[in-house]
Amino acid sequence: MSELDPFGAASGLPSLTRKGYEIRLSQRRVVLHRVLEFTRCSIHDVINDRAARQKVTFYFKLSRYIDRESDRIDAAKGRG
């Protein structure tokens, strides 16, 4: 059992040592930090204030949508 996977491989839970999972997790952290800076909210605000939580959630989802659309457009240009 590794330090990063306290439940062990037999638990069926995703292991943090898997490269793809680790990259996705770090990319989400970057997006979250960027959204928190943009909205000027802290984690404390998100946890305790419903309006801040909704605002951060909206911008986080918007950022993910824009990233997906950009990837889709780039992929379409590559094929054409």
Biopython code that builds the backbone (N, CA, C, O; Angstrom):
import numpy as np
from Bio.PDB.StructureBuilder import StructureBuilder

atoms = [
    (1, "MET", "N", (0.842, -1.170, 0.000)),
    (1, "MET", "CA", (0.000, 0.000, 0.000)),
    (1, "MET", "C", (0.895, 1.244, 0.000)),
    (1, "MET", "O", (1.781, 1.374, 0.844)),
    (2, "SER", "N", (0.664, 2.138, -0.932)),
    (2, "SER", "CA", (1.517, 3.318, -1.026)),
    (2, "SER", "C", (0.953, 4.459, -0.199)),
    (2, "SER", "O", (-0.185, 4.406, 0.266)),
    (3, "GLU", "N", (1.743, 5.463, -0.027)),
    (3, "GLU", "CA", (1.340, 6.637, 0.734)),
    (3, "GLU", "C", (0.203, 7.387, 0.036)),
    (3, "GLU", "O", (-0.670, 7.951, 0.695)),
    (4, "LEU", "N", (0.217, 7.391, -1.307)),
    (4, "LEU", "CA", (-0.801, 8.111, -2.061)),
    (4, "LEU", "C", (-2.075, 7.298, -2.273)),
    (4, "LEU", "O", (-3.090, 7.854, -2.692)),
    (5, "ASP", "N", (-2.044, 6.014, -1.998)),
    (5, "ASP", "CA", (-3.212, 5.156, -2.187)),
    (5, "ASP", "C", (-3.494, 4.412, -0.889)),
    (5, "ASP", "O", (-3.179, 3.227, -0.782)),
    (6, "PRO", "N", (-4.085, 5.086, 0.109)),
    (6, "PRO", "CA", (-4.255, 4.482, 1.426)),
    (6, "PRO", "C", (-5.185, 3.280, 1.444)),
    (6, "PRO", "O", (-5.135, 2.484, 2.382)),
    (7, "PHE", "N", (-6.039, 3.125, 0.423)),
    (7, "PHE", "CA", (-6.983, 2.023, 0.415)),
    (7, "PHE", "C", (-6.433, 0.785, -0.275)),
    (7, "PHE", "O", (-7.048, -0.279, -0.211)),
    (8, "GLY", "N", (-5.297, 0.904, -0.928)),
    (8, "GLY", "CA", (-4.686, -0.221, -1.614)),
    (8, "GLY", "C", (-5.297, -0.452, -2.975)),
    (8, "GLY", "O", (-6.379, 0.054, -3.273)),
    (9, "ALA", "N", (-4.611, -1.211, -3.798)),
    (9, "ALA", "CA", (-5.065, -1.460, -5.165)),
    (9, "ALA", "C", (-6.337, -2.292, -5.195)),
    (9, "ALA", "O", (-7.114, -2.186, -6.144)),
    (10, "ALA", "N", (-6.568, -3.109, -4.187)),
    (10, "ALA", "CA", (-7.740, -3.989, -4.174)),
    (10, "ALA", "C", (-9.032, -3.245, -3.847)),
    (10, "ALA", "O", (-10.109, -3.836, -3.920)),
    (11, "SER", "N", (-8.952, -1.973, -3.492)),
    (11, "SER", "CA", (-10.149, -1.228, -3.085)),
    (11, "SER", "C", (-11.049, -0.897, -4.259)),
    (11, "SER", "O", (-12.238, -0.647, -4.065)),
    (12, "GLY", "N", (-10.512, -0.890, -5.477)),
    (12, "GLY", "CA", (-11.309, -0.527, -6.640)),
    (12, "GLY", "C", (-11.390, 0.973, -6.857)),
    (12, "GLY", "O", (-11.973, 1.421, -7.844)),
    (13, "LEU", "N", (-10.819, 1.756, -5.957)),
    (13, "LEU", "CA", (-10.812, 3.206, -6.101)),
    (13, "LEU", "C", (-9.654, 3.615, -7.004)),
    (13, "LEU", "O", (-8.629, 2.933, -7.037)),
    (14, "PRO", "N", (-9.803, 4.726, -7.743)),
    (14, "PRO", "CA", (-8.701, 5.144, -8.615)),
    (14, "PRO", "C", (-7.467, 5.499, -7.801)),
    (14, "PRO", "O", (-7.559, 6.156, -6.764)),
    (15, "SER", "N", (-6.339, 5.066, -8.274)),
    (15, "SER", "CA", (-5.083, 5.315, -7.583)),
    (15, "SER", "C", (-4.515, 6.659, -8.023)),
    (15, "SER", "O", (-4.538, 6.985, -9.210)),
    (16, "LEU", "N", (-4.011, 7.430, -7.081)),
    (16, "LEU", "CA", (-3.407, 8.716, -7.410)),
    (16, "LEU", "C", (-2.065, 8.542, -8.104)),
    (16, "LEU", "O", (-1.506, 9.506, -8.628)),
    (17, "THR", "N", (-1.551, 7.335, -8.111)),
    (17, "THR", "CA", (-0.270, 7.101, -8.755)),
    (17, "THR", "C", (-0.429, 6.885, -10.253)),
    (17, "THR", "O", (0.568, 6.886, -10.976)),
    (18, "ARG", "N", (-1.642, 6.702, -10.737)),
    (18, "ARG", "CA", (-1.851, 6.563, -12.176)),
    (18, "ARG", "C", (-1.606, 7.905, -12.843)),
    (18, "ARG", "O", (-2.135, 8.931, -12.415)),
    (19, "LYS", "N", (-0.806, 7.888, -13.884)),
    (19, "LYS", "CA", (-0.364, 9.125, -14.533)),
    (19, "LYS", "C", (-1.541, 9.958, -15.056)),
    (19, "LYS", "O", (-1.602, 11.158, -14.792)),
    (20, "GLY", "N", (-2.466, 9.350, -15.784)),
    (20, "GLY", "CA", (-3.585, 10.089, -16.362)),
    (20, "GLY", "C", (-4.468, 10.729, -15.314)),
    (20, "GLY", "O", (-4.891, 11.875, -15.463)),
    (21, "TYR", "N", (-4.748, 9.983, -14.246)),
    (21, "TYR", "CA", (-5.590, 10.501, -13.177)),
    (21, "TYR", "C", (-4.907, 11.674, -12.489)),
    (21, "TYR", "O", (-5.545, 12.677, -12.167)),
    (22, "GLU", "N", (-3.616, 11.540, -12.269)),
    (22, "GLU", "CA", (-2.851, 12.589, -11.601)),
    (22, "GLU", "C", (-2.830, 13.864, -12.443)),
    (22, "GLU", "O", (-2.947, 14.962, -11.899)),
    (23, "ILE", "N", (-2.685, 13.733, -13.747)),
    (23, "ILE", "CA", (-2.654, 14.897, -14.638)),
    (23, "ILE", "C", (-4.009, 15.594, -14.643)),
    (23, "ILE", "O", (-4.072, 16.820, -14.545)),
    (24, "ARG", "N", (-5.103, 14.824, -14.755)),
    (24, "ARG", "CA", (-6.435, 15.430, -14.753)),
    (24, "ARG", "C", (-6.706, 16.166, -13.447)),
    (24, "ARG", "O", (-7.280, 17.254, -13.442)),
    (25, "LEU", "N", (-6.287, 15.560, -12.344)),
    (25, "LEU", "CA", (-6.489, 16.181, -11.046)),
    (25, "LEU", "C", (-5.728, 17.493, -10.949)),
    (25, "LEU", "O", (-6.264, 18.475, -10.435)),
    (26, "SER", "N", (-4.491, 17.532, -11.429)),
    (26, "SER", "CA", (-3.703, 18.764, -11.349)),
    (26, "SER", "C", (-4.261, 19.828, -12.299)),
    (26, "SER", "O", (-4.215, 21.016, -11.981)),
    (27, "GLN", "N", (-4.787, 19.419, -13.461)),
    (27, "GLN", "CA", (-5.381, 20.387, -14.383)),
    (27, "GLN", "C", (-6.627, 21.020, -13.771)),
    (27, "GLN", "O", (-6.868, 22.215, -13.945)),
    (28, "ARG", "N", (-7.411, 20.230, -13.064)),
    (28, "ARG", "CA", (-8.605, 20.787, -12.411)),
    (28, "ARG", "C", (-8.228, 21.767, -11.309)),
    (28, "ARG", "O", (-8.902, 22.777, -11.106)),
    (29, "ARG", "N", (-7.151, 21.463, -10.602)),
    (29, "ARG", "CA", (-6.685, 22.387, -9.565)),
    (29, "ARG", "C", (-6.296, 23.724, -10.176)),
    (29, "ARG", "O", (-6.606, 24.779, -9.623)),
    (30, "VAL", "N", (-5.616, 23.678, -11.318)),
    (30, "VAL", "CA", (-5.196, 24.910, -11.984)),
    (30, "VAL", "C", (-6.416, 25.717, -12.395)),
    (30, "VAL", "O", (-6.453, 26.931, -12.196)),
    (31, "VAL", "N", (-7.415, 25.052, -12.968)),
    (31, "VAL", "CA", (-8.642, 25.744, -13.381)),
    (31, "VAL", "C", (-9.336, 26.325, -12.158)),
    (31, "VAL", "O", (-9.794, 27.467, -12.195)),
    (32, "LEU", "N", (-9.421, 25.561, -11.079)),
    (32, "LEU", "CA", (-10.083, 26.051, -9.869)),
    (32, "LEU", "C", (-9.364, 27.271, -9.302)),
    (32, "LEU", "O", (-10.009, 28.246, -8.916)),
    (33, "HIS", "N", (-8.051, 27.225, -9.250)),
    (33, "HIS", "CA", (-7.293, 28.378, -8.743)),
    (33, "HIS", "C", (-7.504, 29.604, -9.633)),
    (33, "HIS", "O", (-7.632, 30.723, -9.136)),
    (34, "ARG", "N", (-7.538, 29.390, -10.934)),
    (34, "ARG", "CA", (-7.760, 30.499, -11.875)),
    (34, "ARG", "C", (-9.149, 31.103, -11.660)),
    (34, "ARG", "O", (-9.301, 32.325, -11.672)),
    (35, "VAL", "N", (-10.156, 30.258, -11.466)),
    (35, "VAL", "CA", (-11.525, 30.742, -11.238)),
    (35, "VAL", "C", (-11.619, 31.469, -9.906)),
    (35, "VAL", "O", (-12.269, 32.510, -9.809)),
    (36, "LEU", "N", (-10.975, 30.929, -8.884)),
    (36, "LEU", "CA", (-10.996, 31.591, -7.573)),
    (36, "LEU", "C", (-10.348, 32.971, -7.645)),
    (36, "LEU", "O", (-10.837, 33.921, -7.032)),
    (37, "GLU", "N", (-9.267, 33.083, -8.380)),
    (37, "GLU", "CA", (-8.631, 34.397, -8.544)),
    (37, "GLU", "C", (-9.526, 35.351, -9.314)),
    (37, "GLU", "O", (-9.642, 36.524, -8.960)),
    (38, "PHE", "N", (-10.161, 34.848, -10.373)),
    (38, "PHE", "CA", (-11.030, 35.685, -11.193)),
    (38, "PHE", "C", (-12.230, 36.198, -10.394)),
    (38, "PHE", "O", (-12.601, 37.367, -10.499)),
    (39, "THR", "N", (-12.826, 35.321, -9.602)),
    (39, "THR", "CA", (-14.018, 35.700, -8.831)),
    (39, "THR", "C", (-13.667, 36.391, -7.520)),
    (39, "THR", "O", (-14.540, 36.912, -6.825)),
    (40, "ARG", "N", (-12.369, 36.388, -7.192)),
    (40, "ARG", "CA", (-11.894, 36.968, -5.932)),
    (40, "ARG", "C", (-12.569, 36.329, -4.722)),
    (40, "ARG", "O", (-12.918, 37.003, -3.752)),
    (41, "CYS", "N", (-12.741, 35.015, -4.806)),
    (41, "CYS", "CA", (-13.306, 34.229, -3.714)),
    (41, "CYS", "C", (-12.215, 33.333, -3.152)),
    (41, "CYS", "O", (-11.278, 32.954, -3.854)),
    (42, "SER", "N", (-12.351, 33.006, -1.888)),
    (42, "SER", "CA", (-11.435, 32.056, -1.269)),
    (42, "SER", "C", (-12.167, 30.735, -1.069)),
    (42, "SER", "O", (-13.385, 30.659, -1.227)),
    (43, "ILE", "N", (-11.427, 29.714, -0.727)),
    (43, "ILE", "CA", (-12.043, 28.427, -0.425)),
    (43, "ILE", "C", (-13.005, 28.600, 0.743)),
    (43, "ILE", "O", (-14.076, 27.993, 0.762)),
    (44, "HIS", "N", (-12.635, 29.411, 1.701)),
    (44, "HIS", "CA", (-13.502, 29.697, 2.853)),
    (44, "HIS", "C", (-14.847, 30.266, 2.384)),
    (44, "HIS", "O", (-15.901, 29.863, 2.875)),
    (45, "ASP", "N", (-14.802, 31.197, 1.437)),
    (45, "ASP", "CA", (-16.037, 31.773, 0.897)),
    (45, "ASP", "C", (-16.882, 30.708, 0.211)),
    (45, "ASP", "O", (-18.100, 30.669, 0.384)),
    (46, "VAL", "N", (-16.241, 29.853, -0.560)),
    (46, "VAL", "CA", (-16.966, 28.819, -1.304)),
    (46, "VAL", "C", (-17.653, 27.848, -0.353)),
    (46, "VAL", "O", (-18.770, 27.399, -0.612)),
    (47, "ILE", "N", (-16.990, 27.529, 0.736)),
    (47, "ILE", "CA", (-17.556, 26.579, 1.698)),
    (47, "ILE", "C", (-18.702, 27.204, 2.479)),
    (47, "ILE", "O", (-19.711, 26.541, 2.722)),
    (48, "ASN", "N", (-18.570, 28.462, 2.876)),
    (48, "ASN", "CA", (-19.526, 29.064, 3.796)),
    (48, "ASN", "C", (-20.569, 29.975, 3.162)),
    (48, "ASN", "O", (-21.556, 30.308, 3.818)),
    (49, "ASP", "N", (-20.389, 30.383, 1.932)),
    (49, "ASP", "CA", (-21.300, 31.333, 1.303)),
    (49, "ASP", "C", (-21.908, 30.717, 0.043)),
    (49, "ASP", "O", (-21.202, 30.407, -0.916)),
    (50, "ARG", "N", (-23.204, 30.549, 0.065)),
    (50, "ARG", "CA", (-23.898, 29.899, -1.046)),
    (50, "ARG", "C", (-23.737, 30.681, -2.355)),
    (50, "ARG", "O", (-23.543, 30.084, -3.415)),
    (51, "ALA", "N", (-23.817, 31.996, -2.282)),
    (51, "ALA", "CA", (-23.687, 32.821, -3.489)),
    (51, "ALA", "C", (-22.295, 32.679, -4.101)),
    (51, "ALA", "O", (-22.157, 32.580, -5.320)),
    (52, "ALA", "N", (-21.264, 32.668, -3.255)),
    (52, "ALA", "CA", (-19.895, 32.497, -3.752)),
    (52, "ALA", "C", (-19.732, 31.112, -4.368)),
    (52, "ALA", "O", (-19.085, 30.965, -5.405)),
    (53, "ARG", "N", (-20.315, 30.097, -3.732)),
    (53, "ARG", "CA", (-20.223, 28.737, -4.258)),
    (53, "ARG", "C", (-20.866, 28.639, -5.633)),
    (53, "ARG", "O", (-20.311, 28.009, -6.533)),
    (54, "GLN", "N", (-22.039, 29.259, -5.805)),
    (54, "GLN", "CA", (-22.724, 29.231, -7.096)),
    (54, "GLN", "C", (-21.935, 29.990, -8.158)),
    (54, "GLN", "O", (-21.856, 29.557, -9.307)),
    (55, "LYS", "N", (-21.354, 31.116, -7.772)),
    (55, "LYS", "CA", (-20.555, 31.927, -8.698)),
    (55, "LYS", "C", (-19.328, 31.157, -9.173)),
    (55, "LYS", "O", (-19.041, 31.121, -10.369)),
    (56, "VAL", "N", (-18.603, 30.541, -8.241)),
    (56, "VAL", "CA", (-17.407, 29.776, -8.584)),
    (56, "VAL", "C", (-17.789, 28.556, -9.421)),
    (56, "VAL", "O", (-17.098, 28.229, -10.385)),
    (57, "THR", "N", (-18.874, 27.886, -9.066)),
    (57, "THR", "CA", (-19.332, 26.728, -9.839)),
    (57, "THR", "C", (-19.658, 27.131, -11.268)),
    (57, "THR", "O", (-19.283, 26.430, -12.208)),
    (58, "PHE", "N", (-20.349, 28.245, -11.444)),
    (58, "PHE", "CA", (-20.703, 28.716, -12.779)),
    (58, "PHE", "C", (-19.457, 28.961, -13.628)),
    (58, "PHE", "O", (-19.371, 28.482, -14.759)),
    (59, "TYR", "N", (-18.495, 29.701, -13.087)),
    (59, "TYR", "CA", (-17.294, 30.026, -13.854)),
    (59, "TYR", "C", (-16.406, 28.798, -14.076)),
    (59, "TYR", "O", (-15.738, 28.697, -15.105)),
    (60, "PHE", "N", (-16.393, 27.867, -13.121)),
    (60, "PHE", "CA", (-15.635, 26.636, -13.305)),
    (60, "PHE", "C", (-16.219, 25.833, -14.470)),
    (60, "PHE", "O", (-15.483, 25.362, -15.337)),
    (61, "LYS", "N", (-17.539, 25.681, -14.482)),
    (61, "LYS", "CA", (-18.194, 24.955, -15.570)),
    (61, "LYS", "C", (-18.028, 25.680, -16.904)),
    (61, "LYS", "O", (-17.825, 25.039, -17.935)),
    (62, "LEU", "N", (-18.111, 26.990, -16.890)),
    (62, "LEU", "CA", (-17.915, 27.769, -18.114)),
    (62, "LEU", "C", (-16.509, 27.574, -18.658)),
    (62, "LEU", "O", (-16.330, 27.408, -19.864)),
    (63, "SER", "N", (-15.518, 27.592, -17.792)),
    (63, "SER", "CA", (-14.138, 27.389, -18.207)),
    (63, "SER", "C", (-13.948, 25.999, -18.808)),
    (63, "SER", "O", (-13.282, 25.855, -19.833)),
    (64, "ARG", "N", (-14.520, 24.987, -18.186)),
    (64, "ARG", "CA", (-14.417, 23.619, -18.718)),
    (64, "ARG", "C", (-15.099, 23.516, -20.080)),
    (64, "ARG", "O", (-14.589, 22.848, -20.980)),
    (65, "TYR", "N", (-16.257, 24.176, -20.235)),
    (65, "TYR", "CA", (-16.975, 24.169, -21.510)),
    (65, "TYR", "C", (-16.132, 24.819, -22.614)),
    (65, "TYR", "O", (-16.038, 24.293, -23.722)),
    (66, "ILE", "N", (-15.530, 25.953, -22.304)),
    (66, "ILE", "CA", (-14.694, 26.655, -23.283)),
    (66, "ILE", "C", (-13.502, 25.778, -23.674)),
    (66, "ILE", "O", (-13.148, 25.712, -24.852)),
    (67, "ASP", "N", (-12.885, 25.109, -22.711)),
    (67, "ASP", "CA", (-11.763, 24.217, -23.014)),
    (67, "ASP", "C", (-12.187, 23.079, -23.938)),
    (67, "ASP", "O", (-11.480, 22.752, -24.891)),
    (68, "ARG", "N", (-13.345, 22.475, -23.655)),
    (68, "ARG", "CA", (-13.832, 21.380, -24.496)),
    (68, "ARG", "C", (-14.136, 21.857, -25.905)),
    (68, "ARG", "O", (-13.793, 21.183, -26.876)),
    (69, "GLU", "N", (-14.776, 23.015, -26.024)),
    (69, "GLU", "CA", (-15.100, 23.560, -27.345)),
    (69, "GLU", "C", (-13.838, 23.911, -28.117)),
    (69, "GLU", "O", (-13.770, 23.687, -29.326)),
    (70, "SER", "N", (-12.849, 24.453, -27.444)),
    (70, "SER", "CA", (-11.575, 24.775, -28.099)),
    (70, "SER", "C", (-10.902, 23.510, -28.615)),
    (70, "SER", "O", (-10.374, 23.485, -29.727)),
    (71, "ASP", "N", (-10.925, 22.460, -27.796)),
    (71, "ASP", "CA", (-10.346, 21.188, -28.228)),
    (71, "ASP", "C", (-11.102, 20.629, -29.426)),
    (71, "ASP", "O", (-10.492, 20.100, -30.355)),
    (72, "ARG", "N", (-12.427, 20.743, -29.408)),
    (72, "ARG", "CA", (-13.241, 20.229, -30.501)),
    (72, "ARG", "C", (-12.948, 21.003, -31.792)),
    (72, "ARG", "O", (-12.836, 20.399, -32.859)),
    (73, "ILE", "N", (-12.824, 22.321, -31.706)),
    (73, "ILE", "CA", (-12.530, 23.142, -32.878)),
    (73, "ILE", "C", (-11.133, 22.838, -33.413)),
    (73, "ILE", "O", (-10.937, 22.732, -34.623)),
    (74, "ASP", "N", (-10.166, 22.698, -32.511)),
    (74, "ASP", "CA", (-8.792, 22.362, -32.924)),
    (74, "ASP", "C", (-8.749, 20.999, -33.612)),
    (74, "ASP", "O", (-8.036, 20.826, -34.601)),
    (75, "ALA", "N", (-9.501, 20.043, -33.098)),
    (75, "ALA", "CA", (-9.539, 18.709, -33.704)),
    (75, "ALA", "C", (-10.183, 18.766, -35.089)),
    (75, "ALA", "O", (-9.743, 18.073, -36.006)),
    (76, "ALA", "N", (-11.221, 19.589, -35.244)),
    (76, "ALA", "CA", (-11.894, 19.707, -36.540)),
    (76, "ALA", "C", (-10.971, 20.382, -37.560)),
    (76, "ALA", "O", (-10.979, 20.006, -38.732)),
    (77, "LYS", "N", (-10.196, 21.347, -37.146)),
    (77, "LYS", "CA", (-9.255, 22.010, -38.051)),
    (77, "LYS", "C", (-8.151, 21.058, -38.477)),
    (77, "LYS", "O", (-7.679, 21.111, -39.613)),
    (78, "GLY", "N", (-7.750, 20.203, -37.581)),
    (78, "GLY", "CA", (-6.691, 19.242, -37.888)),
    (78, "GLY", "C", (-7.126, 18.229, -38.945)),
    (78, "GLY", "O", (-6.305, 17.764, -39.735)),
    (79, "ARG", "N", (-8.405, 17.889, -38.963)),
    (79, "ARG", "CA", (-8.924, 16.916, -39.921)),
    (79, "ARG", "C", (-9.153, 17.537, -41.298)),
    (79, "ARG", "O", (-9.014, 16.875, -42.326)),
    (80, "GLY", "N", (-9.509, 18.829, -41.294)),
    (80, "GLY", "CA", (-9.916, 19.493, -42.525)),
    (80, "GLY", "C", (-8.795, 19.858, -43.371)),
    (80, "GLY", "O", (-8.991, 20.427, -44.445)),
]
sb = StructureBuilder()
sb.init_structure("model")
sb.init_model(0)
sb.init_chain("A")
sb.init_seg("    ")
for serial, (resi, resn, name, xyz) in enumerate(atoms, 1):
    if name == "N":
        sb.init_residue(resn, " ", resi, " ")
    sb.init_atom(name, np.array(xyz, "f"), 0.0, 1.0, " ", f" {name:<3s}", serial, name[0])
structure = sb.get_structure()
